[in-house]
Amino acid sequence: MNVGLYQSAASLSALEKWQDSVSQNITSAQVIGYRKRVVNFSAQMAGELQYGQKSASGRGESTGMVFPAATGSINFKHAESHPTRGEFDVAIMGDGYFEVRQPDGTLAYTRNGEFRLGADRILKSSHGFEVLTTDGEPVVLPQAAGPLIITENGTLMQNGVPRGRLAVKDFADEAALYPLDGGLFGVRPGVEAEPVENASVQQGYLEGSNVASLREMVDLVLISRAYEANQRIISSLDQQMQKTLDALG
């Protein structure tokens, strides 16, 4: 068994996962509230390789076979918020996520506060989902009630009349979240979101992504070089194996 050949093949597979992650980050770098995809590398044991002469017990010397592996995760670090002066733009200043309801009734969470008012006068996310209040109800803004004011604690006001308070929820372990599209996250079964105490938001601001595009471009170069190096190793090992087979006739 040519262990080096399999190790290089495993390296190529891990590099492909890294490349997919970096490509996704570059594509989504301008998406409001997007969170960077991260690939974590590790060494995994995969059996033993025996070598040398066998002893009386029928076993020779052995060494563990180690293969590279890659697993994905998300960097939940907050990004900078930028002023937009948009009436329906909101940024969370601290921990937490806005709670939205998808068409099938399931809840999702996002830091993308680029809201808009639907034709039905219901406040919706950029994904077209209902933005919910702390009461679990959608935000309804009557047409003739005046401009929208959102206070620091998320209360929505029209000419002094409260229209609910934006739900800002968080999780004991953000690993329970999995990415959907456009900076939106779903939640794994059995996990409940908790209200953020003293949640703070700022109207007229939006939080960007936490992707550093230049860093991602540098990573693409590193991936390309590592990929080429492993391809050369595989080619060299393949040639050695062919020479051995030719020598054996």
N, C-alpha and C positions, 0 to 999 in steps of 0.2 A: 504493500500500500504506500503510495507516494503522499505522505502527509503534507508536504509543502504545497503540492498542487491543490489539495482541498483547502488548506489554510488561505491560499491566495484567492481561491474562488469565493470563500466566505468573506474575505476582505472586500472583494468587488461588490458582493451583495450588500454589505454594510455601507459601503461608499455610495451605492445607488440610493439607499434610504436617506443618507445625509444630503445628497444632491437634490432629491425630491423635496426635502424639508427646506433647503435653502432657496430653491426655485419658488416654492410657495410663499416664503417670506418676502422675496423680492417682488413678486406679483402683487402681494397684499400690503406692501409698505405704506401705501397712501390710504388704506381703508381705516375709517374712524374706529377706534377701540380694538383694532386687531392685536392679537397677542402672538409673539414670536414662537414658532415651532422649533424645538430643540431635539437633537439626537445625542443620546448618551451611549458611549462605547464601553464594552466590558469584554473580559476574557472568559470563555466558557469551557469547562472540561467536557470532553466527549470521548470517554472510554480510555483505554490504555493501548500503547504500542509496545509489543514484546520484541525483544532482540537478544542476540547472544545465544549461547548454548543452553539447552533445557537442562534443568536439574533433575534429580531423582523423582521429584514430585510432578515432573512434566511441564514445569513452567520455567521460562528463562527470565532474564531481567526485563523490566518494563518501565515505561515512563508515561506520564499522563499526556494526552493530546489536547492541546489548547487551541480554540478557534475564536476569532473575533466575532462579536455580536453587537447589534445596534438596536436600541429601543427609543421610541419617541416620547416626548413630553412637551409641556407648554411652559413658557416663561411668563408668569403672571405679573411681573413687575409693572407698576404704573408708568404711564407715559406722560409727557408734557401736555398741558391744555393750552389752546390758542383761542384768542378772541375772534368771534365771528359777527357779533351783534345780532345774530338771528333770534327772532322772537321765540322760536320753538327749539333752539339749540340749548342743550344742558350738559354740563360736565360734572361728574362726581369728584368732589375734592376730598379724597381719602379712599377708604376701603368700600367695597360693595359693588353691586350690579343692579341695573334697572331690571324690573321684572316685566316680561311681555307674555301675551297669550297668543299662541299660534292658532291657525284656523281649525285644527283638530282638537283644540282645547288644552293641549299640553303647554306647560310653562317653559319659557326659555329665559336666558339672562344675558345681558350685554352691558358694556360700558360705552357703547355707541349711542350718544344722546342726540343724534341728528333726527329729531322728531319732525313730524309734519301733520297737518290737519286734513283728515279725510273729508270726502264729500258728505259723509254722514255726521260731520262735526265731532268725530272721535279722534283723539290724539293717537297717532300711530308711529311705530319705529320706521326707520328707513327700509326695513324688510317688509313693511306693510302689516305688521302685527300690532294688536292693541296694547298700548302702554297702560299698566295697571297702577292703581292707587294702593295705599296701605290697607284698604278695605277689600282688595281683590277685585275691584270694579274698574271698567275702562274710564278714561277721562273724557267727559263730554263738555264741550265748550259752545254754549249758545251763540249764535251769530251776532246778535245785537247787544251783547253784554259787555263789549269793550275789549281792549287789548289784554293780552295775557301777561301777568306778572308772576314770576316764580321766586319765592323767597328762599333764603339760605337753607331752611330745613326741608325744602321741597314742596311747600304748600303752593297750590296753584290758585291765583286770584284774578278775578275780573271785576273791576270797579269796586273793590273791597269785598266782593262775594267769593267765599272759598269754593273751589271746585274739586276738592280732594287734595291728597298729599301723595307725591310720587313714592312708590314702593322702592326702597333700596335694601337689597338683601345680600347676605354673604354666607360663606360656608366654612365650617370648621377645618375642612381639608379641600382645597381647590382642585385636588386631583380627582374629585368627584365630577368635575366638569369635563365635557368633551366638546371639541369644536364643531360648529356648524358653519354656515356661510356668513360673510360680512361682519365679523366680530361678534357673532352670536354663539352662545353655548347652551348645550343641553345638559341635563343632569342624570347621572346614573340612577337606576331604580333603587328605592329605599332611602335616598338621601333627601333631607329636608333643608330648605333655605331658612336662615334666621334673619329677622329684621336687624339692621344696623342701628345701634343706639347713637343718637346725636349725629345722624347722617347729615352731610353738608354738600350742597350742590351750588352751581353757579350758572345762572342764565346767560346766554350770549357767548358761551364758550363750548368748545369741543375738544375731547381728548384724542390725540393722534394714536398711531400704532407705536409699539415699543421696538420696532425694527430699525437697526442702523444699516442702511443700504450699503454703505461702503464696506462695512464688516462682512456683509453677506457676499459681496463681490470678491473680496479677498478669499473667503472660504471656498468659493467656486474654483478659484485658481488652485488652491491647495488640494481640492478634491480631484481636479483634473490631473495634477501631477502624481498624486497617490494612485489614481486609477491606471495611469500609464505605467508606473513602476510595477504594479501588480500584474499587468498584462505582459510586461517583459519577463517577469519571473515565471509566469505560466508558460510562455513560449520557450524559455530556456529549459524548464523542467520537461516539457513535452519533447524537446529535441533530445535530451539526455535519455529519456525512456525509449525513444525510437532507436537511438544508437545501441542501447542495451538489447533491444529486441533483435536488431539486425545482427549483433554479435552472436546471439544465441541461435541464430539461423531460423 
